[in-house]
C-alpha cells in the first residue's frame, strides 16, 4: 500500500518505520526542516520525505496523495489533523483517512465529520494493515485512551490444527495474557453469539476479541496459526 503520513515527530517516525518494515511505501510530510532532514537519513525502505505543511493541498500533492491508499495525520495538534484529513478526503478522495487524537475530548468532533480517529500508535498501524493481513484482523474500535482494542479476527478457512467440519471449541483456544475471546460473528449464517463453554468456531467465522494494545500482535499470530 501507499501511505501518506502528516507529522514526522516521534509518532510519525515510529509509524513510518513500522509500515516500511512491512513492505509498504510511505511518504511523510513534516513542517520542521531539521526533523525532515533527519527522517530522510534514519528511515529505511521505499519512502519520500516532504518538508512542508500537511494542511496545504500543494504539499499533499507533492507527497503523492492522489495515489494514496491511506492518509494518516499524527501531529500533536488535533485541529491540524482534522483539517488535513478533511482535505485528503474531500479534495483528493483518499479511500481512508485516520487521525491521531491527542485530547480525548476532541474525539466526538472527528466522529461527527466521519474521520476515523485513535490515540494509540500501535492501533493506527494495525488499522492501516487490517485489509492486507493474512488471517483477516481488523480493529473495530479503541477504548479509553486507546490502551484497549476491540478487534475482529478471521478463523482461517484452511486451518492447520483442527478439522474444518468439526470446528474448534472456543474454550480450547489459549488466549494471550491481556486478551479475552468475547463473541463470534458468523457472517455467512447471518448470526452472532457471545462465547460460552460450548461455543464452536468454524472457518470463515469472525472472532471478536477484547485486547490490550500490547497483546494485539500476539492475538493476530495466534489466530493465523490455528
C-alpha positions in Angstrom: 0.0 0.0 0.0 1.0 3.6 -0.4 0.5 5.6 2.8 0.9 9.3 3.3 1.7 10.4 6.9 1.4 14.0 8.1 3.7 14.6 11.0 7.3 13.3 11.4 7.7 13.6 15.1 8.2 10.6 17.4 4.8 9.1 16.5 5.1 9.7 12.7 8.7 8.3 12.7 7.7 5.2 14.6 4.6 4.6 12.4 6.6 5.2 9.2 9.2 2.7 10.4 6.7 0.0 11.2 4.9 0.4 7.9 8.2 0.4 5.9 9.4 -2.7 7.7 6.2 -4.5 6.5 7.0 -3.6 2.9 4.6 -0.6 2.4 5.6 2.6 0.5 5.4 5.7 2.8 5.5 9.5 2.3 5.9 11.7 5.3 5.0 15.4 5.3 6.9 17.3 8.1 6.9 21.1 8.5 10.1 21.3 10.5 13.2 21.2 8.2 15.6 19.7 10.7 13.1 16.9 11.5 12.5 16.3 7.8 16.3 16.1 7.2 16.8 13.6 10.0 14.0 11.4 8.7 15.5 11.3 5.2 18.6 9.7 6.8 17.2 7.4 9.5 14.3 5.7 7.7 14.8 2.6 5.6 12.7 1.3 2.7 10.6 2.9 -0.1 9.8 6.4 1.3 9.5 10.1 0.4 10.0 13.0 2.8 8.3 16.3 2.1 9.2 19.4 4.1 6.0 21.4 4.2 2.6 22.0 5.8 0.4 18.9 5.5 -2.7 21.1 5.7 -1.7 22.6 2.4 -3.1 20.8 -0.7 0.1 21.6 -2.7 2.3 19.7 -0.2 -0.2 16.8 -0.1 0.0 16.6 -3.8 3.8 16.6 -3.6 3.6 13.6 -1.3 1.6 11.7 -3.9 -1.8 12.0 -2.2 -3.7 11.2 -5.4 -2.3 7.6 -5.4 -2.5 7.1 -1.6 -4.5 4.2 -0.2 -4.4 5.7 3.3 -3.7 9.2 4.7 -2.7 9.4 8.4 -2.4 12.7 10.4 -0.4 12.2 13.6 0.8 15.7 14.6 0.4 16.9 18.2 -2.3 19.4 17.0 -5.8 18.0 16.7 -7.0 20.9 14.7 -4.3 20.3 12.1 -5.0 16.6 11.9 -8.7 17.4 11.4 -8.1 19.9 8.6 -5.6 17.7 6.8 -7.9 14.6 6.9 -10.8 16.7 5.6 -8.7 17.9 2.6 -7.4 14.4 1.9 -11.0 13.1 1.9 -12.9 15.8 0.2 -10.3 17.2 -2.3 -8.3 14.1 -3.2 -10.9 11.4 -2.4 -8.4 9.3 -0.4 -10.2 6.0 0.3 -9.2 6.0 4.0 -8.1 8.7 6.5 -7.1 8.1 10.1 -6.3 10.8 12.6 -4.4 10.7 15.8 -6.3 12.5 18.6 -4.3 14.0 21.4 -7.2 15.3 23.5 -9.9 12.6 24.1 -12.4 15.4 24.4 -12.0 16.1 20.7 -12.9 12.6 19.5 -16.6 13.5 19.2 -15.6 16.2 16.7 -13.8 13.7 14.5 -16.6 11.2 14.7 -19.1 13.9 13.8 -17.4 14.5 10.4 -16.7 10.8 9.8 -13.0 10.7 10.3 -11.5 7.6 11.9 -9.5 8.5 15.0 -7.4 6.8 17.6 -5.0 7.6 20.3 -2.6 4.6 20.1 0.2 4.5 17.5 0.1 0.7 17.7 -3.6 0.7 16.8 -3.1 3.0 13.9 -0.5 0.6 12.4 -3.0 -2.3 12.8 -5.9 -0.3 11.3 -3.9 0.6 8.2 -2.9 -3.0 7.7 -6.1 -4.8 8.5 -7.2 -5.5 4.9 -3.7 -6.8 4.0 -3.2 -9.1 7.0 -3.4 -12.8 6.4 -5.8 -14.1 8.9 -8.1 -11.0 8.5 -7.6 -8.9 11.6 -9.5 -5.7 11.8 -9.6 -3.1 14.6 -13.2 -2.4 15.3 -12.6 0.4 17.9 -10.3 1.5 20.7 -11.4 2.1 24.2 -10.5 4.7 26.8 -7.2 6.3 25.8 -6.5 3.7 23.1 -4.9 1.2 25.6 -7.6 -1.4 24.8 -8.8 -2.5 21.4 -11.9 -4.4 20.3 -10.7 -6.4 17.3 -12.2 -8.8 14.8 -10.2 -11.8 13.7 -11.0 -14.3 11.0 -10.9 -18.0 11.7 -8.7 -19.4 8.9 -10.5 -21.1 6.0 -7.8 -23.7 5.7 -6.9 -24.5 9.4 -3.8 -26.4 10.3 -4.7 -27.7 13.7 -8.4 -28.7 13.6 -10.9 -30.3 11.3 -12.8 -27.6 9.3 -16.0 -29.6 9.5 -15.8 -30.1 13.3 -14.5 -26.7 14.1 -12.6 -25.8 17.3 -14.1 -25.2 20.8 -13.5 -21.6 21.7 -12.5 -22.6 25.3 -9.6 -24.6 23.9 -8.0 -21.6 22.3 -5.3 -20.4 24.8 -5.7 -16.6 24.5 -2.6 -14.4 25.2 -2.4 -12.6 28.5 -4.3 -9.4 28.3 -6.9 -10.6 25.9 -10.4 -12.1 26.0 -12.3 -14.0 23.4 -15.7 -12.4 23.7 -18.0 -13.3 20.8 -18.3 -14.8 17.4 -19.9 -13.3 14.3 -21.0 -15.9 11.9 -21.3 -13.6 9.0 -22.1 -16.3 6.4 -25.0 -17.5 8.6 -26.1 -14.0 9.5 -25.9 -14.6 13.3 -23.7 -13.8 16.2 -23.4 -15.1 19.8 -21.5 -14.4 23.0 -18.8 -17.0 23.7 -19.6 -19.7 26.2 -18.1 -23.1 27.1 -20.0 -24.8 24.3 -19.2 -22.4 21.5 -17.6 -23.9 18.4 -15.7 -21.7 15.9 -15.7 -22.7 12.2 -13.6 -21.5 9.2 -14.9 -18.2 8.0 -16.3 -17.1 11.3 -15.1 -13.8 12.8 -14.0 -13.9 16.5 -14.4 -10.7 18.4 -11.6 -10.2 20.9 -11.0 -7.5 23.6 -7.3 -7.0 24.0 -4.7 -4.7 25.5 -2.7 -3.0 22.7 0.4 -4.8 23.7 -1.3 -8.1 23.1 -2.8 -7.3 19.6 0.1 -8.8 17.7 0.0 -12.0 19.8 -3.7 -12.3 19.1 -3.1 -11.9 15.4 -0.3 -14.5 15.4 -2.5 -17.0 17.4 -5.4 -16.9 15.0 -3.2 -17.1 12.0 -1.7 -20.3 13.4 -4.9 -22.2 14.1 
